[in-house]
Amino acid sequence: MTCLAIISHHAVDLLKFRGHLIRDLAASGVRVRCLAPDYDAATRAELTALGAVPIDYRLQRTGMNPLRDLMDVARLIQILRRLAPDVVFAFSTKPMVYGTLAAWLAGVPRRVAMVEGAGYVFTASDGRDAWTRRALRLVVEVLYRMALGRAHRVIFLNPDDQREFVEWGLVARARSALLGGIGVDLQAWREAPPVVEPMCFLLVGRLLREKGIVEYAAAARWVKERYPRTRFVLLGGLDSNPGGLSRAQVQAWVDEDLLEWPGYVPVRPWLERASVFVLPSYREGVPLSTQEAMAMGRPVITTDVPGCRETVRDGVNGYLVPARDAAALAKAMLRFLDDPGRVASMGRASRRMAESCFDVRKINQKLSAWLLE
């Protein structure tokens, strides 16, 4: 019986992004071991209910402390030697790097890594932190070459990331594979009736500058000059990454009556009350939040950048706009306000696209085959 160890940087991410995969693998007879550094009683219980065994390990999610990271890798090697899995599957930057290296050093027979997005250091800077980003990128590239060079398969979510990692010499083309989005449960995320009165735009994501939240607030300011009753909702929690926004900055937009910010809350009820989903990100893998919005029949405004452009057929299920361009974002929003009928027609197109491109059952069949080949 195959034993698979999945390494994540958050227990909740195992449930949110890999829950269906874990359940399907366990049901097929695979012994699934899920490693995360931040389990609590609830996440342990949910993973156990899926048929997996939760395993604790240590990892500092952000920042670079070489001594701390080396100690964490050493402990991870010990854990993997004890578990003796047949396959290790690691996703997110630090688990992908350190987990793959630890699996190699522990003698795990098969190692699979998933690049869910190029990340902070590979996203174009606006100049504020260009030197920091450049220095970090040199370090990250070395680590990627070391780790991904020891993976039997490196899975990408969008073709731009795959092409660039191959061109930069970080991954051998023969070992790379393109998955597309990780997929959404189309039965759980059912199409909901469109909402147009009042028009409500919704952005879901970690509160990072790279998500385009500054541009979202600026576009809201312009749109409210013409349509003052329009709602702009921002869902997500504060983040310790270098691009994280401060609580004071987000609260200032709330105080100005530009944005509503409920914080980190369940997304589905807010999508049901939203008209249009917005993600003006600078770069993504293929965002799950957008796939969920499409499944619920919401049109999408997003940027014409890697990972985001895979979710919109411009003028069909939404609009593509340039990154970092608040004026273009506001113009796309006004198209829906000037013609509310677009919400329903483009929302239906989103649902059809979700059914054809982002069905989690079909996607997990492909991913499982790569993990267990």
C-alpha positions as a printed NumPy array, in Angstrom:
array([[  0.   ,   0.   ,   0.   ],
       [  1.474,   3.361,  -1.075],
       [  2.322,   5.89 ,   1.637],
       [  2.16 ,   9.564,   0.63 ],
       [  3.432,  12.436,   2.783],
       [  2.038,  15.886,   1.957],
       [  4.024,  18.85 ,   3.317],
       [  2.31 ,  22.227,   3.805],
       [  3.07 ,  25.49 ,   5.591],
       [ -0.469,  25.742,   7.039],
       [ -2.842,  23.092,   8.332],
       [ -5.83 ,  25.035,   7.015],
       [ -4.28 ,  25.025,   3.535],
       [ -4.276,  21.231,   3.567],
       [ -8.023,  21.367,   4.079],
       [ -8.786,  24.269,   1.755],
       [ -6.513,  23.413,  -1.171],
       [ -5.937,  19.645,  -0.828],
       [ -9.02 ,  18.403,   1.021],
       [-10.664,  16.702,  -1.947],
       [ -7.36 ,  15.189,  -3.068],
       [ -6.636,  13.813,   0.416],
       [-10.103,  12.31 ,   0.724],
       [ -9.938,  10.677,  -2.733],
       [ -6.435,   9.277,  -2.202],
       [ -7.32 ,   7.881,   1.223],
       [-10.509,   6.33 ,  -0.162],
       [ -8.442,   4.6  ,  -2.877],
       [ -6.231,   2.942,  -0.272],
       [ -3.288,   5.354,  -0.154],
       [ -1.905,   5.943,   3.36 ],
       [ -1.847,   9.751,   3.556],
       [  0.329,  11.581,   6.085],
       [ -0.17 ,  15.358,   6.275],
       [  2.646,  17.485,   7.716],
       [  1.936,  21.018,   8.965],
       [  3.456,  23.288,  11.64 ],
       [  0.291,  24.764,  13.124],
       [ -2.311,  22.111,  13.85 ],
       [ -5.084,  22.725,  16.354],
       [ -7.773,  20.344,  17.557],
       [-10.207,  21.322,  14.795],
       [ -7.813,  20.89 ,  11.853],
       [ -6.552,  17.579,  13.263],
       [-10.106,  16.302,  13.51 ],
       [-11.038,  17.435,   9.993],
       [ -7.962,  15.837,   8.408],
       [ -8.511,  12.629,  10.335],
       [-12.106,  12.567,   9.066],
       [-10.751,  12.749,   5.511],
       [ -8.743,   9.584,   6.167],
       [ -5.318,  11.187,   6.708],
       [ -2.932,  11.187,   9.658],
       [ -1.848,  14.689,  10.808],
       [  1.865,  15.028,  11.619],
       [  3.506,  18.017,  13.337],
       [  6.745,  19.566,  12.134],
       [  8.467,  22.915,  12.617],
       [  8.603,  25.651,   9.968],
       [  8.909,  29.416,  10.025],
       [  6.606,  30.403,   7.154],
       [  8.107,  33.829,   6.344],
       [ 11.554,  35.345,   6.701],
       [ 14.949,  33.75 ,   6.235],
       [ 16.877,  32.616,   9.296],
       [ 19.512,  30.173,   7.959],
       [ 20.272,  28.533,  11.308],
       [ 16.598,  28.111,  12.181],
       [ 15.834,  26.792,   8.685],
       [ 18.704,  24.265,   8.822],
       [ 17.458,  22.991,  12.175],
       [ 13.933,  22.675,  10.8  ],
       [ 15.204,  20.733,   7.762],
       [ 17.198,  18.391,  10.023],
       [ 14.09 ,  17.65 ,  12.096],
       [ 12.044,  17.139,   8.936],
       [ 14.584,  14.605,   7.663],
       [ 14.176,  12.661,  10.896],
       [ 10.391,  12.718,  10.595],
       [ 10.48 ,  11.495,   6.994],
       [ 12.922,   8.716,   7.84 ],
       [ 10.564,   7.579,  10.577],
       [  7.486,   7.739,   8.322],
       [  9.32 ,   6.141,   5.34 ],
       [  6.803,   7.364,   2.716],
       [  6.944,   6.185,  -0.891],
       [  6.124,   9.686,  -2.159],
       [  6.522,  13.213,  -0.792],
       [  4.347,  15.974,  -2.221],
       [  5.28 ,  19.527,  -1.156],
       [  3.599,  22.801,  -2.075],
       [  4.098,  26.494,  -1.201],
       [  7.567,  28.024,  -1.308],
       [  9.274,  26.936,   1.912],
       [  7.758,  23.431,   2.105],
       [  8.497,  22.978,  -1.6  ],
       [ 12.181,  23.866,  -1.119],
       [ 12.942,  22.42 ,   2.303],
       [ 10.474,  19.553,   2.053],
       [ 11.867,  18.341,  -1.267],
       [ 15.474,  18.62 ,  -0.035],
       [ 14.606,  16.829,   3.207],
       [ 12.834,  14.073,   1.27 ],
       [ 15.899,  13.61 ,  -0.94 ],
       [ 18.24 ,  13.475,   2.048],
       [ 15.868,  11.068,   3.829],
       [ 15.93 ,   8.748,   0.824],
       [ 12.251,   9.065,  -0.135],
       [ 11.919,   7.204,  -3.467],
       [  9.651,   9.752,  -5.221],
       [  9.498,  13.511,  -4.754],
       [  6.859,  15.812,  -6.298],
       [  6.783,  19.606,  -5.903],
       [  4.068,  22.071,  -6.87 ],
       [  4.818,  25.685,  -7.809],
       [  1.569,  27.445,  -6.925],
       [  2.854,  30.83 ,  -8.096],
       [  6.161,  32.519,  -8.76 ],
       [  5.779,  34.472,  -5.506],
       [  6.942,  37.777,  -4.063],
       [ 10.525,  37.76 ,  -5.336],
       [  9.537,  36.995,  -8.937],
       [  6.791,  39.65 ,  -9.085],
       [  7.782,  42.923, -10.737],
       [  8.475,  45.675,  -8.192],
       [  7.194,  49.236,  -8.259],
       [ 10.644,  50.384,  -7.127],
       [ 10.001,  50.702,  -3.383],
       [ 11.746,  47.445,  -2.521],
       [ 13.567,  46.628,  -5.752],
       [ 16.956,  45.961,  -4.115],
       [ 15.509,  43.766,  -1.389],
       [ 13.523,  41.803,  -3.922],
       [ 16.55 ,  41.383,  -6.19 ],
       [ 18.745,  40.101,  -3.356],
       [ 16.071,  37.691,  -2.171],
       [ 15.568,  36.432,  -5.69 ],
       [ 19.247,  35.432,  -5.99 ],
       [ 18.949,  33.387,  -2.807],
       [ 15.614,  31.86 ,  -3.799],
       [ 16.902,  30.882,  -7.254],
       [ 19.796,  28.963,  -5.674],
       [ 17.416,  27.182,  -3.318],
       [ 14.987,  26.385,  -6.144],
       [ 17.741,  24.88 ,  -8.278],
       [ 18.895,  22.732,  -5.372],
       [ 15.395,  21.532,  -4.473],
       [ 13.578,  21.313,  -7.793],
       [ 16.577,  19.604,  -9.356],
       [ 15.925,  16.744,  -6.925],
       [ 12.205,  16.464,  -7.67 ],
       [ 10.966,  13.753, -10.002],
       [  8.064,  15.967, -11.078],
       [  7.493,  19.724, -10.738],
       [  3.881,  20.743, -11.288],
       [  2.873,  24.252, -12.398],
       [ -0.54 ,  25.887, -12.37 ],
       [ -0.027,  28.248, -15.309],
       [  2.067,  28.075, -18.494],
       [  3.939,  31.343, -17.844],
       [  5.471,  30.031, -14.615],
       [  6.363,  26.748, -16.291],
       [  8.029,  28.462, -19.246],
       [  9.96 ,  30.959, -17.123],
       [ 11.218,  28.401, -14.589],
       [ 12.493,  26.266, -17.469],
       [ 14.107,  29.275, -19.218],
       [ 15.77 ,  30.399, -15.968],
       [ 17.248,  26.933, -15.518],
       [ 15.327,  26.25 , -12.3  ],
       [ 13.519,  23.16 , -13.639],
       [ 14.27 ,  20.675, -16.378],
       [ 11.555,  20.811, -19.022],
       [ 11.205,  17.019, -19.072],
       [ 10.347,  17.002, -15.36 ],
       [  7.803,  19.83 , -15.53 ],
       [  4.04 ,  19.389, -15.898],
       [  1.136,  21.814, -16.307],
       [ -1.955,  21.219, -14.165],
       [ -3.996,  24.409, -14.578],
       [ -6.08 ,  25.524, -11.588],
       [ -6.389,  23.212,  -8.587],
       [-10.124,  23.104,  -9.176],
       [-13.335,  23.663,  -7.251],
       [-16.128,  21.4  ,  -6.059],
       [-18.907,  22.355,  -8.477],
       [-21.549,  20.727,  -6.293],
       [-20.537,  22.698,  -3.211],
       [-20.051,  25.983,  -5.083],
       [-23.349,  26.144,  -6.934],
       [-24.46 ,  28.936,  -9.219],
       [-26.326,  31.653,  -7.3  ],
       [-28.824,  34.255,  -8.601],
       [-27.11 ,  37.468,  -9.752],
       [-27.114,  40.563,  -7.546],
       [-27.24 ,  44.019,  -9.128],
       [-28.96 ,  46.272,  -6.587],
       [-26.905,  47.647,  -5.105],
       [-23.945,  46.668,  -7.273],
       [-21.333,  45.002,  -5.105],
       [-17.709,  44.301,  -6.058],
       [-15.784,  41.73 ,  -4.022],
       [-12.043,  41.116,  -3.628],
       [-10.822,  38.089,  -1.652],
       [ -7.182,  37.587,  -0.735],
       [ -4.415,  38.012,   1.79 ],
       [ -3.887,  41.713,   2.443],
       [ -0.804,  42.09 ,   0.276],
       [  0.079,  45.003,  -1.963],
       [  0.712,  42.468,  -4.75 ],
       [ -2.98 ,  41.524,  -4.723],
       [ -3.793,  44.946,  -6.169],
       [ -5.645,  46.145,  -3.094],
       [ -4.257,  49.697,  -3.357],
       [ -5.588,  49.906,  -6.913],
       [ -8.914,  48.429,  -5.774],
       [ -9.329,  51.21 ,  -3.203],
       [ -8.368,  53.885,  -5.739],
       [-10.842,  52.498,  -8.297],
       [-13.558,  52.477,  -5.621],
       [-12.945,  56.17 ,  -4.959],
       [-13.423,  57.03 ,  -8.647],
       [-16.455,  54.798,  -9.148],
       [-18.239,  56.181,  -6.077],
       [-18.077,  59.668,  -7.569],
       [-20.551,  58.485, -10.232],
       [-22.326,  55.701,  -8.356],
       [-22.091,  56.508,  -4.625],
       [-24.259,  53.549,  -3.51 ],
       [-21.862,  50.979,  -4.98 ],
       [-20.384,  48.572,  -2.444],
       [-16.745,  47.467,  -2.403],
       [-15.99 ,  44.531,  -0.105],
       [-12.528,  43.288,   0.856],
       [-12.182,  39.873,   2.498],
       [ -8.911,  38.666,   3.968],
       [ -6.547,  38.822,   6.888],
       [ -3.369,  40.795,   7.523],
       [ -0.172,  39.08 ,   6.386],
       [  3.431,  39.158,   7.613],
       [  4.95 ,  38.917,   4.127],
       [  7.111,  41.861,   2.961],
       [  4.268,  43.128,   0.779],
       [  1.728,  43.051,   3.598],
       [ -0.521,  46.067,   4.154],
       [ -0.855,  47.548,   7.627],
       [ -4.061,  47.491,   9.628],
       [ -3.963,  51.307,   9.739],
       [ -3.874,  51.58 ,   5.953],
       [ -6.824,  49.229,   5.445],
       [ -8.775,  50.869,   8.261],
       [ -8.229,  54.283,   6.636],
       [-10.065,  53.053,   3.519],
       [-12.865,  51.745,   5.711],
       [-13.082,  55.058,   7.577],
       [-13.231,  56.886,   4.243],
       [-16.259,  54.714,   3.355],
       [-14.474,  53.287,   0.316],
       [-14.261,  49.648,   1.417],
       [-16.049,  47.233,   3.729],
       [-13.585,  44.939,   5.501],
       [-15.16 ,  42.087,   7.489],
       [-11.709,  40.486,   7.844],
       [-10.888,  36.805,   7.405],
       [-14.347,  35.242,   7.17 ],
       [-16.082,  32.474,   5.157],
       [-16.253,  33.508,   1.51 ],
       [-19.387,  31.807,   0.231],
       [-22.   ,  34.041,   1.956],
       [-20.252,  37.141,   0.618],
       [-20.035,  35.729,  -2.909],
       [-23.78 ,  35.091,  -2.813],
       [-24.347,  38.821,  -2.153],
       [-21.705,  40.038,  -4.608],
       [-22.263,  41.176,  -8.177],
       [-18.723,  40.988,  -9.615],
       [-15.542,  39.345,  -8.357],
       [-12.368,  41.438,  -8.635],
       [ -8.727,  40.359,  -8.363],
       [ -6.299,  43.031,  -9.646],
       [ -3.26 ,  40.945,  -8.648],
       [  0.258,  41.483, -10.005],
       [  0.815,  37.726, -10.468],
       [ -0.776,  34.444,  -9.353],
       [ -0.61 ,  30.684,  -9.782],
       [ -4.252,  30.217, -10.746],
       [ -6.267,  31.675,  -7.844],
       [ -8.761,  29.397,  -6.15 ],
       [-10.826,  32.397,  -5.062],
       [-11.509,  33.285,  -8.684],
       [-12.424,  29.7  ,  -9.53 ],
       [-14.935,  29.663,  -6.652],
       [-16.448,  32.953,  -7.839],
       [-16.786,  31.578, -11.365],
       [-18.446,  28.41 , -10.1  ],
       [-21.032,  30.582,  -8.315],
       [-21.764,  32.43 , -11.547],
       [-19.964,  35.692, -10.913],
       [-18.283,  37.693, -13.661],
       [-14.619,  38.482, -13.02 ],
       [-12.418,  41.536, -13.435],
       [ -8.769,  40.589, -13.18 ],
       [ -5.367,  41.534, -14.536],
       [ -3.729,  40.369, -17.742],
       [ -0.834,  38.69 , -15.91 ],
       [  0.332,  35.094, -15.376],
       [ -2.215,  33.027, -13.482],
       [ -5.002,  35.6  , -13.647],
       [ -5.47 ,  35.664, -17.411],
       [ -6.269,  31.929, -17.317],
       [ -9.588,  32.698, -15.58 ],
       [-11.084,  35.313, -17.924],
       [-12.008,  35.37 , -21.585],
       [-12.066,  39.105, -22.091],
       [-15.553,  40.368, -22.875],
       [-17.092,  36.901, -22.328],
       [-17.051,  36.16 , -18.587],
       [-15.424,  39.411, -17.492],
       [-12.629,  41.825, -18.319],
       [ -8.832,  41.779, -18.273],
       [ -7.093,  44.999, -17.252],
       [ -3.409,  45.948, -16.947],
       [ -1.814,  45.381, -13.556],
       [ -1.232,  48.439, -11.317],
       [ -3.753,  50.484, -13.355],
       [ -6.522,  51.767, -11.093],
       [ -8.078,  53.842, -13.876],
       [ -8.47 ,  50.811, -16.14 ],
       [ -9.892,  48.855, -13.209],
       [-12.457,  51.58 , -12.521],
       [-13.403,  51.687, -16.2  ],
       [-14.091,  47.939, -16.198],
       [-16.248,  48.306, -13.077],
       [-18.241,  51.094, -14.7  ],
       [-19.117,  48.796, -17.592],
       [-21.195,  46.716, -15.183],
       [-22.72 ,  49.75 , -13.508],
       [-23.647,  51.325, -16.838],
       [-25.119,  48.021, -18.09 ],
       [-26.184,  45.795, -15.13 ],
       [-27.384,  43.092, -17.528],
       [-23.757,  42.107, -18.046],
       [-23.658,  40.666, -14.522],
       [-26.079,  37.849, -15.371],
       [-24.809,  37.067, -18.879],
       [-21.133,  37.106, -17.984],
       [-21.856,  35.232, -14.761],
       [-23.405,  32.382, -16.736],
       [-20.297,  32.304, -18.93 ],
       [-18.131,  32.074, -15.797],
       [-20.079,  29.041, -14.563],
       [-19.717,  27.3  , -17.945],
       [-15.971,  27.986, -17.906],
       [-15.676,  26.623, -14.371],
       [-17.469,  23.44 , -15.431],
       [-15.188,  22.912, -18.422],
       [-11.84 ,  23.999, -16.913],
       [-11.946,  23.864, -13.102],
       [-13.806,  20.723, -12.04 ],
       [-11.807,  19.458,  -9.042],
       [-12.698,  15.824,  -9.74 ],
       [-11.11 ,  15.862, -13.189],
       [ -8.103,  17.854, -12.011],
       [ -7.437,  15.543,  -9.058],
       [ -7.47 ,  12.512, -11.348],
       [ -4.589,  14.044, -13.275],
       [ -2.736,  15.118, -10.116],
       [ -3.143,  11.705,  -8.488],
       [ -1.695,  10.025, -11.553],
       [  1.417,  12.198, -11.365],
       [  1.832,  11.572,  -7.637],
       [  1.511,   7.806,  -7.884],
       [  3.098,   7.046, -11.269]])
